[in-house]
Amino acid sequence: MRNIILNHLQCQCKLRNQLPGKLRTFYTASHKLSDKSTKPQLDYEYLCDPENAHKIDELIKRRKNLGNIWKVHEINKKLKSISPSSQEYEALHMELEREARNIPNKASPHLWDYGDEPKILEFINPKPKFNFTPRELGELGQMLDIMRTENLGNITGSRSYYFKGALADLEQALIRYTVSYLLKMGFTLMSVPDLLYSHVIEGCGMNTRGEHSQVYHIVNPKEDVCLAGTAEMALGGFLKNKQLTLEELPMKLAAVSRCYRAEASSAQEERGIYRVHGFTKVEMFGVTAAETGEESPQLYSEMTQIQKELFSQLGIHFQILDMPLNDLGAPAYTKTDMEAWMPGRGLYGEISSASNCIDYQARRLHITYSNREGIQRFAHTVNGTACALPRTIIALCESFQSYNGTITIPPVLRPYMSGLVNIEPPSIPCKMTWIKQKTYPGKIQG
């Protein structure tokens, strides 16, 4: 079956290359638009090789992902026993694709020895010390009249927030600081949509259905539209069906977007704005060639270095972690997290992650490039959080607070806040009485 797919792709590429320039452009564009949900070109040679089955099964179990490699092999065996022209063949082929799409990416060999705990790579900046008990952001927000998270039931529901005044300014300053740095590092800034078709999100390797999905669906019987959980999805969709040249790579994109996630948690440490349904994030997304196998690791390393520099200059204390198999999502080949110390909470909290997805997403989104020999190959994709605003704000405000609630703005952010040095308590305390309000009785579909 893999040979049939490859032969088809090679015939298409040969036909395209034989056309004159303008016709070749039209042919490429028409084929890109002919099917918005182009079928993925999965690595069946790897998935259907019996020698890989037990390894893949163990990988699925340790990563706590969905997927059943034995079902893939069972269907593939049936396909080999029937004629490709039969009616049953097409139905089985579609079933094979559905099952194969659930199998997670390969994992870097070094992760198999980690067990279930991440490896701490480095600590950055010293922990802040206080001669008083540091407050959580929620308490600071009330003292300074800069944030509201309570009694939002009939406005937006739980796990939402309002920033006001200096805190809203701080959020915008973080965005401008981050974007400015990324532009200096050669990233192209993009403005991306929040609404995406589910096949785009699934092409990035995220599940949009079932109880484990964190994706919000827009209720419309005519459209299968979802709210994006990260700009990575929109940026991946932008590159869907793209045939790049070697000269265009590596491609480094960045976007500021709202992120929507239908996740819930009863953990006390995840209260307030730590885990919310909608937040702003600056995201990095990259595409590389795969000629030597070193291109995507190199960009992945560059992204983690950018994260390290951005957070280091803010002055917060954080740790860098190489994440184990059980913490890898389906698309990731390897993943690095950065966790900031949050003094008011007395714990480390994740503020960013970066993943090398090798060809996992490119195969599902048809992102290819032509190498020097003119051969079309699947690209590699890399992504990383440049700044997740709510959690970075928690770390900043709790780290730079004083005994009276004043928050000192890190020097690197002051140029983006009109030189504001401190967030001070209001001169006239605002005595606001919250009115208990009933929660919206309707249901938001997740």
Summary of the structure (lengths in Angstrom):
residues: 446
radius of gyration: 24.2
end to end distance: 36.3
largest distance: 81.4
contacts: 1365
relative contact order: 0.15
helix: 39%
strand: 20%
